[in-house]
Amino acid sequence: MDLGLKDRVVLITGGAEGIGAAISRACLQEGAIPCIVNRDSETVQAFARGLREEGARFELVPRELNTPESCRQAVEEVLRRCGHIDALVNNAGTNDKVGLEAGSPDEFLASVQRNLWHYYSMAHYALPSLKEAHGSIVNIASKVAMTGQGRTSGYAASKGGQLALTREWAVELLPFGIRVNAIVPSEVMTPLYRRWIDTFPDPEDKLHSITRKIPLGQRMTEPAEIASMAVFLLSDKASHMTGQHVFVDGGYVHLDRALG
């Protein structure tokens, strides 16, 4: 299916790693131009080198999105290079395990800053260009906002905030034809997830204990499955969808996990 994304500029935060990297690749497959804003690292540079070797048309803006100013600079750099922004994918973040007991109020605020504030800042600074394009926003959230996890208050609050902002922005931006939706993953096999699994004494047993609770197929969601939904939501094929929380999780949240 041609999603009609050819030559559209898509700003993707955290777009060189995990789910974000899969979204960047899906955009390329649809002929869009991913503008990847990502904390710099060797992994990020290796991803960019791979895309260059493939002849991909993309932009990489190495940036830590830890302040409103850094977000403003990132958006301005994308605009300088590409001239406009057609869509925004807010994706960057980390489950940093700042809990109610194993944490402090200052650490909680820092966690919310790492995981929520830049969603607002990136949308705020990209908004004038998104208005011109009648563009769209996709926020990548997490099942933690719905189910809880324990010992990760900062991340859970941030993900809940992302879902709330999705609905709020969908209302505020109706007059401009800007659609805003969220994807809610559950258990996704990213390199970071794999590294976490490998910290257990028996990684495969731990992985099995997780996948057997996933109703559909008793398997992990693949990043490419999240990416497929992201590019669909960004496209005109989803032209009458806004304010939606779309679960791509094999039924993990809404079906009885005892089925597994």
C-alpha positions as CSV (number, residue, x, y, z in Angstrom):
1,M,0.0,0.0,0.0
2,D,1.3,3.5,-1.0
3,L,0.7,5.6,2.1
4,G,1.4,8.8,0.3
5,L,4.3,9.9,2.4
6,K,6.8,10.5,-0.4
7,D,9.0,13.5,0.3
8,R,7.3,14.3,3.6
9,V,9.6,15.5,6.3
10,V,9.1,13.5,9.5
11,L,10.9,14.6,12.7
12,I,11.5,11.5,14.9
13,T,13.0,11.8,18.4
14,G,15.1,8.9,19.4
15,G,14.9,7.8,15.8
16,A,18.2,6.0,15.6
17,E,17.6,3.3,18.2
18,G,15.0,0.7,19.0
19,I,11.4,1.5,18.1
20,G,12.6,4.9,16.8
21,A,15.1,3.3,14.4
22,A,12.3,1.0,13.1
23,I,10.1,4.1,12.5
24,S,12.9,5.8,10.6
25,R,13.3,2.8,8.4
26,A,9.6,2.5,7.8
27,C,9.5,6.2,6.8
28,L,12.3,5.6,4.3
29,Q,10.4,2.6,2.8
30,E,7.5,5.0,2.2
31,G,9.6,7.6,0.5
32,A,9.5,10.0,3.5
33,I,12.5,11.9,4.8
34,P,13.2,11.0,8.4
35,C,14.9,13.8,10.4
36,I,16.4,11.9,13.3
37,V,17.0,13.8,16.5
38,N,18.9,11.5,18.9
39,R,21.3,11.6,21.7
40,D,24.7,11.0,20.1
41,S,26.5,7.7,20.6
42,E,28.5,5.1,18.6
43,T,25.3,3.2,18.1
44,V,23.6,6.2,16.6
45,Q,26.5,7.0,14.4
46,A,26.7,3.3,13.2
47,F,23.0,3.5,12.3
48,A,23.5,6.7,10.3
49,R,26.5,5.2,8.5
50,G,24.4,2.2,7.5
51,L,21.7,4.4,6.1
52,R,24.3,6.5,4.2
53,E,25.7,3.3,2.7
54,E,22.2,2.4,1.5
55,G,21.9,5.8,-0.1
56,A,19.0,6.8,2.1
57,R,17.8,10.3,2.2
58,F,17.6,11.4,5.8
59,E,19.0,13.9,8.3
60,L,20.7,13.2,11.7
61,V,20.6,15.9,14.4
62,P,22.6,14.7,17.4
63,R,21.0,16.4,20.4
64,E,20.2,15.7,24.0
65,L,16.6,16.8,24.5
66,N,17.0,17.7,28.2
67,T,16.0,21.4,28.1
68,P,13.4,23.4,26.2
69,E,16.3,25.3,24.6
70,S,17.8,22.1,23.2
71,C,14.4,21.2,21.8
72,R,14.1,24.6,20.1
73,Q,17.5,24.2,18.6
74,A,16.7,20.7,17.3
75,V,13.6,21.9,15.6
76,E,15.3,25.0,14.2
77,E,18.1,22.7,12.8
78,V,15.6,20.5,11.1
79,L,13.9,23.5,9.6
80,R,17.2,24.9,8.4
81,R,18.1,21.7,6.7
82,C,14.7,20.7,5.3
83,G,12.7,23.9,5.2
84,H,9.6,22.5,6.8
85,I,8.2,19.7,9.0
86,D,5.2,17.6,7.9
87,A,5.0,15.3,10.9
88,L,6.4,14.7,14.4
89,V,7.0,11.4,16.1
90,N,7.7,11.9,19.8
91,N,9.5,8.7,20.8
92,A,12.6,9.3,22.9
93,G,12.6,8.3,26.5
94,T,13.8,5.6,29.0
95,N,12.3,3.5,31.8
96,D,14.6,4.9,34.5
97,K,13.2,3.0,37.5
98,V,12.5,6.0,39.7
99,G,10.1,4.5,42.1
100,L,8.1,5.9,45.0
101,E,10.4,4.4,47.7
102,A,13.6,3.8,45.7
103,G,13.7,7.4,44.6
104,S,13.2,11.0,45.7
105,P,11.0,13.9,44.7
106,D,14.0,15.5,42.9
107,E,14.6,12.2,41.0
108,F,10.9,12.0,40.1
109,L,11.0,15.5,38.6
110,A,14.1,14.6,36.7
111,S,12.5,11.5,35.3
112,V,9.4,13.4,34.2
113,Q,11.8,15.9,32.5
114,R,13.6,13.1,30.7
115,N,10.4,11.4,29.5
116,L,7.6,14.0,29.2
117,W,8.8,17.6,28.9
118,H,10.4,17.2,25.5
119,Y,7.2,15.8,24.1
120,Y,5.6,19.1,24.8
121,S,8.6,21.2,23.8
122,M,9.1,19.5,20.4
123,A,5.4,19.8,19.6
124,H,5.4,23.5,20.7
125,Y,8.4,24.5,18.6
126,A,7.4,22.4,15.5
127,L,3.8,23.7,15.6
128,P,4.1,26.6,13.2
129,S,5.4,24.3,10.5
130,L,2.9,21.6,11.3
131,K,0.1,24.1,10.9
132,E,1.3,25.0,7.5
133,A,1.5,21.4,6.5
134,H,-1.8,20.4,8.2
135,G,0.5,17.7,9.6
136,S,0.2,15.0,12.2
137,I,1.8,14.0,15.5
138,V,2.3,10.5,16.8
139,N,3.3,10.0,20.5
140,I,4.9,6.7,21.5
141,A,3.6,5.9,25.0
142,S,3.7,2.6,27.0
143,K,1.4,0.1,28.6
144,V,2.9,1.1,31.9
145,A,0.5,4.1,31.8
146,M,-2.4,1.7,31.8
147,T,-1.2,-1.3,33.8
148,G,1.4,0.1,36.2
149,Q,4.7,-1.8,36.6
150,G,6.0,-1.0,40.1
151,R,9.1,0.9,41.0
152,T,8.9,3.3,38.1
153,S,6.8,6.2,39.1
154,G,8.5,8.8,37.0
155,Y,8.2,6.8,33.8
156,A,4.6,5.8,34.5
157,A,3.6,9.4,35.2
158,S,5.3,10.5,32.0
159,K,3.6,7.9,29.9
160,G,0.2,8.7,31.4
161,G,0.9,12.4,30.6
162,Q,1.7,11.5,27.0
163,L,-1.6,9.9,26.6
164,A,-3.4,12.8,28.2
165,L,-1.5,15.3,26.0
166,T,-2.5,13.2,22.9
167,R,-6.2,13.9,23.6
168,E,-5.6,17.5,24.7
169,W,-3.6,18.3,21.5
170,A,-6.1,16.5,19.3
171,V,-8.8,18.9,20.6
172,E,-6.6,22.1,20.5
173,L,-5.3,21.4,17.0
174,L,-8.6,20.4,15.3
175,P,-9.0,23.9,13.7
176,F,-5.7,23.4,11.9
177,G,-6.4,19.9,10.6
178,I,-3.5,18.5,12.7
179,R,-4.2,14.9,13.8
180,V,-2.7,13.7,17.0
181,N,-2.6,10.0,18.0
182,A,-0.6,7.8,20.4
183,I,0.7,4.2,20.0
184,V,0.8,2.1,23.2
185,P,3.3,-0.7,23.0
186,S,3.7,-3.4,25.7
187,E,6.6,-5.8,25.4
188,V,8.8,-4.9,22.4
189,M,12.0,-6.7,21.5
190,T,14.4,-3.9,21.1
191,P,18.2,-4.1,21.7
192,L,17.7,-2.3,25.0
193,Y,15.1,-4.9,26.1
194,R,17.4,-7.7,25.0
195,R,20.2,-6.3,27.2
196,W,17.8,-6.2,30.1
197,I,16.7,-9.8,29.6
198,D,20.4,-10.8,29.5
199,T,21.0,-9.5,33.1
200,F,18.9,-12.4,34.5
201,P,20.6,-15.6,35.5
202,D,18.5,-17.5,33.0
203,P,17.6,-15.0,30.2
204,E,15.6,-17.4,28.1
205,D,13.5,-18.6,31.1
206,K,12.8,-14.9,32.0
207,L,11.8,-14.2,28.4
208,H,9.5,-17.2,28.3
209,S,7.9,-16.0,31.5
210,I,7.0,-12.7,29.8
211,T,6.0,-14.0,26.4
212,R,3.6,-16.6,27.7
213,K,1.5,-13.7,29.2
214,I,1.1,-12.2,25.7
215,P,-2.2,-13.5,24.4
216,L,-1.6,-13.3,20.6
217,G,1.1,-15.7,19.6
218,Q,2.8,-15.6,23.0
219,R,5.6,-13.6,21.5
220,M,7.2,-10.2,21.8
221,T,6.0,-7.4,19.6
222,E,8.6,-6.5,16.9
223,P,9.7,-2.9,16.5
224,A,8.7,-3.0,12.8
225,E,5.1,-3.7,13.9
226,I,5.1,-0.5,15.9
227,A,6.7,1.3,13.0
228,S,4.0,0.1,10.6
229,M,1.3,1.6,12.8
230,A,3.3,4.8,13.1
231,V,3.6,5.4,9.4
232,F,-0.1,4.5,8.9
233,L,-1.1,7.1,11.5
234,L,1.1,9.7,9.9
235,S,-0.4,9.1,6.5
236,D,-3.6,10.4,4.9
237,K,-4.9,6.8,5.0
238,A,-5.6,7.6,8.7
239,S,-7.2,10.9,7.7
240,H,-10.2,10.6,10.1
241,M,-8.2,9.3,13.1
242,T,-7.3,11.7,15.9
243,G,-7.1,11.6,19.7
244,Q,-6.7,7.8,19.6
245,H,-4.6,5.5,21.8
246,V,-3.7,2.6,19.6
247,F,-2.5,-0.6,21.3
248,V,0.0,-2.7,19.3
249,D,0.7,-5.3,21.9
250,G,-0.8,-8.7,21.0
251,G,-3.7,-8.1,23.3
252,Y,-1.5,-7.7,26.4
253,V,-3.4,-4.9,28.0
254,H,-7.0,-5.6,27.0
255,L,-7.3,-9.4,26.8
256,D,-7.2,-11.7,29.8
257,R,-3.5,-12.6,30.1
258,A,-4.5,-15.9,31.7
259,L,-5.3,-16.9,28.1
260,G,-1.5,-17.3,27.7
